[in-house]
Amino acid sequence: MHQTPASTAAPLRRGLILIACMLAMFMAAVEVTIVATAMPDIIASLGGFPLLSWVFSIYLLLQAISIPIYGRLADMFGRKPVFFVGTGLFLSGSILCGFASHMPALILFRALQGLGAGAIVPLATTIIADVYNQQERARLQGYLSSVWAVSAIIGPLMGAFIVRHYHWSGVFWVNVPLGIISTGLLARYLPAAPHRRDAPSLDVAGIAYMTLAVGCLLIALLQGDELGRWRAGLLVLSVISAVLLVREQRRSAVPLFPLALWQSKVIIAGNVGGLIIGAAMMGIAAFLPTYIQAVLGGSTLEAGWTLAVMSLGWPLASTLCGRLMIHTSYRLMALCGAVLLVAGSLLLLRLDAQSSIAAARLASFVIGLGMGMSNTTFLVSVQNEAPFAIRGIATASTVFTRMVGSALGTAVLGATLNMNLQRRLPGIDDPVQHLIAHHGHSGPGLAHMAQQVALSMHGVYWVSSLIAFCALIAAGLVPRGLRPRQEE
């Protein structure tokens, strides 16, 4: 039984805290889609196209590195002050991005944004876990997942509207009022954690090793094609840093990743599941829009709506899962989510150059259902298993492993696609770009190219299916019979 100061708050107070956390999560979720929509205009204004990938990479890199640090700080010094620090950094970076006069400045301010973003989603989720009991957390997952669905649909539309009727700087500034409202509500209604006179010191050595291990790995994966021989060196440094991190965590009196995280089968299963979910999701998010445009001859809008279908399936399954796990078990819900992931991946394998866009959307929707059910199960089970003293880092660890899984999935699936394209279409530098430029594929040469790209993507979805099958293994790691309890 792990009761927190906020868990006894009045229903109205708890509702306002929930609204504040959902606003914060929406602010973080919409950031990626709204900025991506405005990038052509930003490039036209600032130049620096060769640096384009760093606008996104630096944000994701610092966000991923800072997630476990914020989670540990929140356990040590309280959710409220740490959340305010992270949100303050994010909003400061957002304001400065709108004033950027050249690409290096934009990248620097995006780094500040990413450094703050690492606090928003994991700590907002942790605050909700503190305020609501185990069964309520399960039921609320539908509301939380709907934030991501709404942001996936509204983000591109909002970005296009701001760029057309105002200026690209508005896509960064639109989050400022949301952040102010969120922090204002939490400042007023979220109870402060009791002051700890014996607050432990932060594991600085562990943070340094973790930063090197994760930073080198993500840079090697996200910027691999541009690094040449440096990529191997970064991977070696990442492995060495990871070994030193493990040794440091065993020796440290106050480790960055507490020993209790690795002693719980539920938390281990949640982190393995997060890693697999992140990797499996990239088969849809990173590669299906390209398939629709290059192979099926669809438009950018049709590709975008296919991704939106996945975002709609996620909250539907999350809501259903939250209600069912109260009466069944974490293990059963995790298995159901894994089966849906496998089913959606098998539907992707049935796609070919003659398939309809509707068939691609069906696969996207089924995978969205699997994602919603799996993610909800692993997140709720980890939060319910973790004592209050380590709930922040436990929640952050699931978000962190999902981000690392996304980077790994993108790298593995991208390498598979490039290898297949080089084997099937030797001598053609970028057949995908060529097909998208010649929308419709009229002529035998383009039809043959589309067929070969489809076969190359087929190999990608074989690998994606293998990743989805691993979700069954992660579900099997969850102990039998566990489910949310009525009271904490």
Helices and strands as residue ranges (DSSP letters): G 5-8, H 11-46, G 49-51, H 52-77, H 79-98, H 103-131, H 134-165, H 170-173, H 175-189, H 204-222, H 224-227, H 230-251, H 259-263, H 265-285, H 288-294, H 300-324, H 330-349, H 357-385, G 388-390, H 391-424, H 431-437, H 444-477
